[in-house]
Amino acid sequence: MEQIKKSTLEFLADLKKHNDRDWFINNRPRYIEAKTNFETFVQAVINEIIKFDPILRGIEVSSCTYRINRDIRFSNDKTIYKTHLGAFIVRGGKKNGDKYAGYYVHVEPGNNSMIAGGAYMPPMPWLTAIREKIDQEGKKFLEIINHRDFIKHFGKIEGEKLKSAPKGFQKDHPLIELLKLKSHLVVKMISDKEVVSNECFDDIIRSSKAMKPLNDFLNEY
């Protein structure tokens, strides 16, 4: 069974302390080792998720992972490198993250690792479709987010909200708080101790199974 190595977390922690090009170049072998470890782990996660979400068949880890270099062109934060490793397992790869809900695996020291998913800041046509589906199939949506396994792994659905009712919906709608959401996310944080444990892989798979009904609902538009 694949496992995140302690050395991967240690590299990322050191990178946070020494976020500059010279240090990174001198420690590139450590980066390659951490990157390889993470990608091997994620590919194994993909292989398992495909068993219960076969629409993802054919997805490779290379289309799901992100570059370590930050895009600093429009950011006040000019640090060069990300201090985490992330992968978005979604239909067609991460480039389709604005079209489909998927599964996000994130490794970051400081107890900041996570398994997450759903729809993050979907474009307005998709968000409108999600709201209409919640309005029309509210009972089904509530069954998904109130399911025992969903609550066990994620607690509740999360996301930034509008302050008032979205256009086309009454403020006294029985599901108004869900309709106000601008993202429909689930997040399960993973501690440093847990992420390097033997149990982490299986827990991510169990969490992904619990997430799948939500992703399916969000993707039926």
N, C-alpha and C positions, 0 to 999 in steps of 0.2 A: 504493500500500500504506500502511495506517495505521501510525503510529509514535508512541510516547510521546515528548513533547517534553522537552527539557532544562529548560524553564521549569516544567514540572509537578514535576519532582524538586526544583528550587530553591524552589518555593513550599512544598512539604512540609518541606524542611529548615528554612526560615525559620519555619514554623508550630511546629516542635519547639522553636525558641529562644524564640518569643513566643506561648506557648499561653494567650492570654487574649482575652476578648471584644472589647475595644477594638481590639486589633491586627487581629483577624479582620475586624471591621466595616470598618476602614480599608483592608484588603487584599481585600475581597470580590471585586472584579473579577478579581484573580489567582486566587482560588479557583474562580470560575465558569469561567475559562479552563482551569484544571487539570482540573476536574470534566468539562467538555465534551470535552477531549482524551482523558481516560481512558474515558469512556462511548462515544465514537466508536470508540476502539480495541477495547474489549470487544465492541461490537456486531459489528464486523468479525470478531473471533474466533468469536463465536456463529455467524455466517453460514457460516464455514468448517467448524466442528465439526458443524453440522447435516448437512453433506454426507456424513459418515461415521458420524454418530450421529443418524439422522433422528427418533428418538423425542423429540428436543428441538425439533422444528419448531414454530414459533409463539412460542418464548421471545423476549422483548424484554429489552434491557439494563436497563430500569427495574425489572424484577422480580428482578434479580440483584445489583444494587449496594446498598451500605450507606450510611447517613447518616454524615456527618463528625462529628456530635456523639456523644460517648461517653455511655453510661448510667452515671452516677456514683452512683446511689442507694445501691448496696450495695458500693461500692468505696472502699478507703482512698486510692486515687489519684484526686484531685479535678481533674486536668487536664480541660479541657472538650472538647478536640477530639482526634480520632484523627490520627496523623501518617502515615497511609498511606491508600491507596485500594484497596478490595477488591471483588471480584465473584465470586459463586458461581453457576456455570452448571450448573443441575441441573433435572431434570424438575419442572415446576410452579413454578420460581423458588426463591429462597433460603429461603422459608418451609418448603420440603420438605427442607431439609438434614438433618433428623433421620429422614428416610424413605428417601432415595436417595443413592447416591454420585454425585459430579459432578466438575466441573473448577473449580478456584479460581485466579483471577488476582489477584496482589497486587503493588502498586507502592509501594515505600518506600525512601527514600534511605539511604545507609550500607551499600550492597550487600545489602540485605534484601528485595529484590523476589524473587518466586518464581512458579512454576507448580506447583500442588499438586492433590491430589485424593484420592478414596477415601472412606472412611467415618470421620468424626471423632466419637469418643465416641458411637456409636450406642446408642439405648435398648436395654434388656436383651432385649426380644423379638427385635429385629433382630440384636443381637450373638449371641444364642443360635442364631438361624437361620444366621448366617455360620459359627459354629463347627461346627454340624452339617453344613453344606455342605462345609467344609474336611475334616472327618472322612470324609465319604462320597465326596468327589471330590478327594482330596488330590493325585492325579497331575495332574489338570487345573490345580489351583491352582499347583502347583510349576512346571508348564510355563509358566504366565503370568508368574510372578515371576522365572523363570530365563531368560525369552526375551531374546535378544540386544538387541532395541530397548528393552525394559524396563530392563535393566541399564545400557545406554548412557545413558539419560536420567535414571534415578532411583537406580541402584545397588541399592537393596533396599527392602523394605517397612518402614515405621516405625510406632511407636505405643507408648504406655505399656503395660506388661505387669503381669499378676498375678504375685505371688511364687510361687504354687503352682498346681497344675493346676486348671482351672475345674471346677465341679461336673459330674459325669457323665463325666469323662475321667480315664484313668489317667495317673499321672505319667511312665510310661515310653512313652507314646504317641509314635510316630515323628515326629509333627508338633507335639509339645507346645509348643515355643517359639512357633509360629504360633497355636496355640489359646489361649495365654496373653494374646495381644494384646487390649487393650481398645479400640483404634482400629486401623484398617487404612489407613495413609496412605502416599502417595508425595509427595516434595517435591524440587523442583529449584530451587536458588537461582540468582538472576540478578544479576549485578553492575550497578552504576550505569552503567558503560560499555556493557554489553550491552543493558540495558533501553531505552536511547535510540538503539540502533543500528538500521540498516535490516534486520538479520537477526533481530531479536527476534520479530517477528510470526510468521515462518515457523518459528522454533524452538519457539515456544509451540504451534503447530499440530502439529508433529512430535511434541512431547512428549505432547500430548493424544491423538494417535493411539496412541502407545505405552501410554498409560494406559487406554484404552477397554476392553481385555479384562478388566482388573481391576475397573473399574466395573461392567461387565456381570455378572461373577461375583458381586460383592457385591449387585447389585440383583435377582438371581434368587432371591427368597425369597417 
